[in-house]
């Protein structure tokens, strides 16, 4: 069963983010809103481990 994206319009905002800092903040927000890492990665055209790293760094862990 394929997981649904919690808010597709929000994820589109991530794609249009102008700078890296904004994109990373939106990526963390999307993840915390319930979007799976692999879906975020697929949308951005990056790997799931890269999304995990963005989330980890953004949280300051």
C-alpha positions in Angstrom: 0.0 0.0 0.0 1.4 3.4 -1.0 1.5 6.1 1.6 -0.4 9.3 0.9 1.2 12.7 1.1 -0.3 14.7 4.0 -0.4 18.0 2.1 0.7 18.0 -1.5 0.5 21.8 -1.8 2.9 22.2 1.1 5.4 19.9 -0.5 5.1 21.9 -3.7 6.2 24.9 -1.6 9.4 23.0 -0.7 10.2 22.5 -4.4 9.8 26.2 -5.0 11.9 27.3 -2.0 14.5 29.9 -3.1 17.4 29.1 -0.8 18.7 26.0 0.9 17.9 27.2 4.4 14.3 27.8 3.5 14.1 24.4 1.8 15.6 22.6 4.8 13.1 24.3 7.2 10.2 23.4 5.0 11.5 19.8 4.7 11.5 19.5 8.5 8.1 21.0 8.7 6.7 18.6 6.1 8.2 15.6 7.9 6.8 16.7 11.3 3.4 17.1 9.5 3.4 13.4 8.8 5.0 13.1 5.4 7.2 10.1 4.9 10.9 10.8 4.2 10.9 8.8 1.0 8.0 10.8 -0.4 9.8 14.1 0.4 13.0 12.7 -1.2 11.1 11.6 -4.3 9.5 15.1 -4.7 12.9 16.9 -4.3 14.8 14.4 -6.4 17.3 13.5 -3.6 17.8 10.4 -1.6 15.9 9.4 1.5 19.2 9.4 3.6 19.7 13.0 2.4 16.3 13.9 3.7 17.1 12.2 7.0 20.3 14.2 7.3 18.4 17.5 6.6 15.9 16.6 9.3 18.6 15.6 11.8 20.6 18.7 11.2 17.6 21.0 11.3 16.5 19.6 14.6 20.0 20.2 16.0 20.5 16.6 17.0 
